[in-house]
Amino acid sequence: MTATSSNNPPPAQPPATLEVRRLTAEAPGAIAVIQVSGPAAAKQINVIASGCNALALQPGMLRLVHLTLDGAAVDHCLLICHSPNLFELHLHGGLAVVRAVTRALVEPSDAAPVPTNMPLATLPAAMPSSPPAPSTIEAEVYEILAAITSRTAVRMLANQLTGGLTQWCNNWLARLSANTAAEHGPTLLQQFALATQSVLLNWRWQRYFFTPPKVVLLGPPNAGKSTLMNAMLGRAASIVSDLAGTTRDYVDATGRLVHGSLDMPVILIDTAGDRTTTDAIEQAAIDRTRRQAASADVLLLVVDACLQSSAATLAGLASTAQRNFSQAILIPILNKADLLTHPPNTASNAIAVSAKQGLNMDALTAAIFAATNANQLDEAAPVAFTLRQRLLLNQAASQTNLTDAIILLRQLTGTPA
């Protein structure tokens, strides 16, 4: 047997009373579930999780907690207690976060647990002993929570349980129920209809945190669209080459944009350069590009900043996009700005970036958040996050008497008559 060198201590072993298992396949995105079991499970979770005390959780309880490693915040995640010795952590971070959290859990630590009194949005103290009725806001929160990939959306959902949409509905139920006299009815119903339409209109951009917006990169060949997409993703998803026309068909990938404390999932689509061609295969790829653009939420119009005709090319691209893809938000971009020997021509309100060097990428992210109104998000505001909720709100807003509006609001919240 070879003696262990004093300069190379054996790797840390997990406590004998702790077992850590990954329940989901290793993947670059979405939810990762880590199971922590054994008598030491709650104590070890407390070392890295703030927002609750795992030792005090009862079976069925669920919490939104904050994970801290080496003094730095790394993720918000759901902590579920199945028994005093069995827990699950549902992480939103990528592979690096999952691996770091796993290492932190299996390493014995004498460190004091992270403080549990940090201000965080928390889910209810306990899951109901029986599942909530399917026609309640609470049930809908738990139903879609596991599919959410945005930490911002998780916080928004947590706020809907006692505040947000629940509080908004309860406040209006109280007002409508207290003013059923005929003389108050018409004016109050008008106010209610306006307030309801405001909630429904806000969903038009709140939805981007729940359902990733489709962001399509459009432009001539060799404008650096593939490099820009890879820079936005933080990984190589599209092949990059100096040869024009390298991308022969569209390439799509799911990513996440971060702006301040907000994070928004996105579907990025790199497309073949739009050009005139007699090649049947190239033309088929260009046709598919146009179909992708026709269903885009955001179009990034990308032009090489080094071209003498960059301003005219961008203007022509924008004119074509406005004419053919009017449903999309347009953001003009001058790429390869690092190669310029003079300031870029941004008369068209284009954002000058260098995808290769990472220049001004924060400004591009900020522009996407601003163009979609996502930068105006109030996480505590009411969110009608399901079709059932939006249909009932729309019906309630169109009622001509208070009693019918009250009945529909009670259906929305699951409140008995």
N, C-alpha and C positions, 0 to 999 in steps of 0.2 A: 504494500500500500504506500502510495506517495504521500509524504508529509505535506501539509498545507503551508505555504510560505506565509510568514507574518506580514509581508507586504501585500499579499493578495488574500484578504479575508474571504471566507466562503460567502456566496450570495445570501442575502437576507431571505429567510423562510417565513411564510405566513404563520401566525400563531396556530397552535395545534387545535384550537377551538374555533377556527375560522376557515370557511371555504368560499372561494370567489370563482364564479363561472360566468362566461359570456353566453347568453341564451340566443343571441342573434349572430348571423354570419358577419364576418369582417367586411365592411363596405365603406366607401368614402363619404356617404351621406345618410340622411334619414335618421331614424331612431335606433339607438343601440341599447340593448337591455342587459344589465349586469345583475346577476343574482348573488347576494351575500348571505351566507347562512352560518349557523353555529352560535354557541353561547356568547362569543365575543363580537358578533356581527354589529349590534347596535353601537357598542363602544367604539369600534373602528370607524363606522360611518360618521359618528360625531366628530372625529378628528378632522374630516374634510368638508362636512356639510353644515351650513348655517341656515337659520330660519326655522328650525325645530329641534327638539331633543328626541333622537331615535329611541332612547331608553324609555320614553314616556308614551310612545305610540302603542295603540291597541290594534289587534287584527282588523283589517278593513280600512284603516286610516290611510289617507293619501295627502302628501304635502308637496308644494313647490319649494324646492330648496336651492341654495346657492353653494356651488362647489368652489373651494379655495385650495390651491396647491402652492406651497412655498410662499404663502402670503399674497398670492395673486389670484383674482377671480378668473375661473376658466369656463364655467358653464352654469346655466340654470337647468335643473332636471326635476323629474317627478320621483319622489321616494314613496314606495308603497310597502306597507307592513302587512305581511300575510300571517305572521305569528311572531312572538317575541324573539325567535331565533331565525327568522326567514324574511328577507327584504329584497326588493327589486329597485334598482336605479335605472330610470329611463333617460338616457343622455341624448342631447341634441348636437353635441360636438362631433367633429370628424374623427378619423383614425387616431390622430395624435392625442386628442383629448381622451378617447376611450382607453388607449394604452397607458396614458399617464395616470388616469383615475384607477385603473386596475393595479398598477404598480403601487400607488399610494395605499390602496386597501390591503395589499398582501404584505407590505412592509411593517414590521412592528414599530410602534411609535410611542415615545414617552411624552410627546408634545401635548400640550393642553388642547382640548377640543376647541374648535372655532366658536366664538360667541354665538349664542342662539337667539339673541334679541335684535339682530339686524332687521331693518324695515324692509320686508319683502311682501309682495302680493302672495297670499296663501289661499289654498283651497279649504273647504270646510274642515272642521276638526275631525270628522269621521265620514266615511262613505255610509250611505243609508244601510240599515240592516237588510232591507229588501231593495231591489233596483228601483230607481225612480220611474214613474210612469213615463212612457215614451213621448207624451205630449207636454213635457215641462222643459223649461230652459235648462234646469240642472241636468236632466237626462241627456239633452243634446250636447251640453258641454262635455260630459264624460264620453259620449259616443264618438265625437270627432277628435278628442284630445290626442289620441295615440297616433293619428295621421298627420298632426301638425309638425312642421319642420322649422318654424320660426319661433325663436324665444319670445319675440314681441307678441306674436299671436297667442302664445301660452299665457302671457301676463294679461292680455286682453280678455281671454276666456275666463281666467280666474276672477277678473273684475266683474264679469256678468252675473256671477252667482249671487252676490249680495248687493252689489252696486250695479252700475251699468244699466243694461236692459231691464233686469229684474226691478231695480229701484225706480227706473223711469216708468215702467208699467204700474207699479204699486202707487206711485205718486199720482198718476193720472186716474187710476181707479178710485183713489180717495177723492180727488177733485170732482170727477164725474158723478160719483155716488152721492156726494154732499150737495150737488146742485141740480137735482132732477126736476126742479120747478120749471114750468114751461117758459117763463120769461128769461131764464138763464140759458136755456138749451141751445138756441142757435149760435149765440156769441161764443159760448164755451166749446161747442162742436167745431166752430171755425178755428179756434185756437188749437184745439186738439189735432185737427187735420193738418194745420201748418207744422206743428211739432212732429207729427208722424212722418210727413213728407221729408222733413229735415233728416230724420233717422234713416229713412230709406235712401235718400240721396247720398248720405255719407257712406253707405255701403259700396257705392260705385268705386271708391278708392280704398276703403278699409279692406275690401276683398283681396287686394293684392298681398296682404300679409297671410292670407289663408290659402288662396289659389295663386300660384306663381304667375306673374304676368309674362307674356310671351314677348321677348325682346329680340328683334331680328336685325342683323347687321347687313346693310344693303350698300352697294357701291360698285364702282368699276373694278376690273381685275388689278391685283397688285397694290391695292390701297392699304393693305395691312389689316384686313378684317380678321383673318385667322389669328394673327398675333394679338390683336385687341381682345378677341374673345378669350384667348388663353390667359391674358393679363387680368381680365375681369374675373375669371374663374379661379385664378391662382394655381392652375394646373394645365397641362397640355392635353387638350381635347381635340384640337384641330391641327392638321398637318400644316407646317409653315415652310415656305420656300420662296426664294427670290424670283422663281419662275412664275410669270403671270399665268393665271388659270389653273393653279395647283388644286384648288377646291373645285371639283367637278360636280358635286352635288351638295345639298345642305347637310350640315352637321349640327346636331342639337345636344345640349348638355344642361343639366340642372346645377345651379349655383346659388350663392347667397351674397347679397349686397349689404354692407354695413355702413350706416351713416349715423354717427353719434351713438346714442343708446339703442337705436332701432336697427333691426335686421329684417330683410325682405327676401324671400326665396324668389328666384327668377329662372325662367327657361330661356337660355341663350341659343340663338340659331345663327350659325355662320353659313353664308350662302355663296353660290357660284357668282363670279363677277358678271354683271349685266352687260352684254355686248351683242353686236350683230355677228351671226355665224351661219355657215352653211353646213356645219357638222350636226348630224341628227342627234347624236348623243349629247353634245353640248347644248343644243337647243332644248332637249328634254329637261336637262338640269336647270336651265334658265327658266323654263316654264314652271318647274317645281319651286324655284326661288320666288317667283311671282305669286304662287299660291300661298306660300308661307307668309309673304308680306301682306297678303289680303286678309289674313287672320291675326295679324300682329297687334299687340297692345301698344308697343313702342317700336319705332323704326330708328335705328342709329344709321344715319347717312354718312358713310365714311369715304373720304377723299384724301389722296396723297397731298400733303401740304407743300411738297416740293415742286409740284406741277405749276407751270406759269399760268395755266388756265384753271387753277384750283377753285377760285371764287366762282367762275362761270360754270364749271362742272358741278359744283355743289348747288348752285342756283337752279341749274337744269334738273338735277336729281330731285331737289325739293319740289319743284314744280310738277314733275311727273308723279312723285309720291302723293302730293296733295290731290292730284286729279284721280289717281287710280286706287289709292289706299287711304281714303279720307277718314276711316275709323281710327287710324293710328296716330299716336303722338309722335311728332318728328323732332329729332335732336341731331343737328348737323355737327360733324366732327372733322377736323383737319388732323390727320395722323402723320407720324414721322416728323413732328415739329422739332425734334432734336437735331435734325439734319439741316435745318434752315440757317442761313447766315444773316438773316434779317427777321424782324418780327413778323409773325404770320398775319395774313389778311383775314381778320375776323369780322369784317363788315357785315357778314351774313349771320352774326351772332353765333358763329361756330365755336366749339370748344377745341382749342389746340392741345393735342396730347402727343405723347410718344409712348405707344404701347410697349415697345421694346425696352425702353429705359424706365418705364413706370412714371413718366412725367405727367402731372396734372390729372392722374386717374381719380383722385379724390373729388376733383371738380366735376368729372363725368358722373360719378356716383351721385353727387349732390344734385346734379341736373336731372337725373332720372327720378330721384325722390321728389324733387320740386315739380317736375312735369306731371307726375302721377298724383300730386297732392299728398303723398305719403309722409312728407316732412311736417305736415300739419297735424299729425296723429295725436289725439288725446286718448291714452290707453284706458282711462276710466270712463270714457263716453259710452253710451249705449251702442251696441253692435247687433244688428239683426243678421246673425251669421248662418241661419238656415232658411231654406225656401219656405218651410211652414211658417216661420216667424214673419217673413216678409209678406206672404199672402194674407195672413191674419191682420197684420198692421194695415195693409192696403185696403182690406175690406172694412176694418174699423174706421179708417179715415173717411170712407165714403158714406157712412151712415147718416141718416137725417134725424135720428132720435137717440137720446142718451142711453136708454136701456139696451139697445142693440149694440152700441159701441162698448158698453160695459161687459156684455156677454162675450164679445169677441176677445176683449183683453183678458178676461178670465180664462178663456180657452188657451190663449197664448201662454199664460203663466201656470196653468193647471190649478188655478184657485177655485175652490168649490163656490157655488152660488150662495 
